[in-house]
């Protein structure tokens, strides 16, 4: 199952890159990738905050 998910994600990313080409802002690719994944039936969240600990140091990485 996870291999199929991986293939779908990589395929969607390749589709976005083939359609848009290089050189755009990350946000353009991000929104198009979300569109492609939604069209495949996936629910996608973008830029969610995740707790990260690096060598016993907790990093505060709020995206807002």
HELIX and SHEET records of a PDB file:
HELIX    1   1 UNK A    2  UNK A   20  1                                  19    
HELIX    2   2 UNK A   26  UNK A   39  1                                  14    
SHEET    1   A 2 UNK A  52  UNK A  54  0                                        
SHEET    2   A 2 UNK A  57  UNK A  59 -1                                        
END                                                                             
